Amino acid sequence: MKKMGIIFGSLIFVLAAVLAVFAVAGVQKSKSLQQEMKRMDRQINKMQKTSESLEEELEALKEAKRKETAGAGQEAGTAEDAQAADTREASDQKSNGRKVAIDPGHQGPGADTGGTEPLGPGSEEMKDKFASGTQGVYTGVPEYELTLAVSMQLQEELKNRGYEVIMTREDNDTAVSNVERAQIAAKNGAQILVRIHADGSGDNSANGAMTMIPSAENPYVGQLHEESSRLGEEIINAYCQATGIKNNGVRLYDNMTGINWSTVPVTILEMGFMTNQSDDERMQDPEMQKNMVQGIADGIDAYFAAAQ
Ligand SMILES: [Zn+2]
């Protein structure tokens, strides 16, 4: 019995010792954790202070910059003027100050077409308000689709070059008469009117591009002949150079309502013959269309460059 007591007693002792060791370790551990947390608190405090002082520094820099801008503004007017000039520069940084009207020829069969209108201002000769245009004999694509596709790409290209672009139509379902097309250009302050068409002929071998302009004897727009001639020439030359399409030159037409109602230099570009296999297929090639657009835009650039 005595032996059992000794064994039991030592077991209790060992157990107590082990518990004591755990307890001490626990207290120490919690103490070191508390210390660690305090240290982190101090660090967070320090970081907050650093961030505050950085913010103060930034504010001081901003204030200095404001004073500098105001000073610069006073030299050339007021600080507000300087700021307004900055805004203008940012909003139309790429504007070249030129406004161009692009007229994609014809419209789709869904458009509401019909009626007649005078051939020119004051004319008693009436012509159809709308014409349906030709069609790709080989590709099957109607002229109104081709003219819109090229014109939309041209609009983008001209905007990239800094032009403001007025479009007479941007879909195939809007009916815009020939007189209205000229009036849209005038009403919106366009400096030139470039009309985009493609040709057709009963002779499938007829091919190439041309521009059409009013003659000096045109009773309605004879005064626009000279500038229109320059416009037509620049466009046909640049267009044929960019595309390799045959250059049929600038030709005089006084029977086109959309030309006769124009108030600004005007030309029709006939991009090629949709009744000629080579022209028709090339005009539907996306890569060729890029060249066509570049060529027209180059011609417009050249027209304005010479006018300066
Ligand atoms: Zn046409």
Boltz pocket constraint, residues with backbone or C-beta under 6 A from the ligand:
constraints:
  - pocket:
      binder: B
      contacts: [[A, 105], [A, 106], [A, 133], [A, 134], [A, 143], [A, 196], [A, 197], [A, 198]]
      max_distance: 6.0
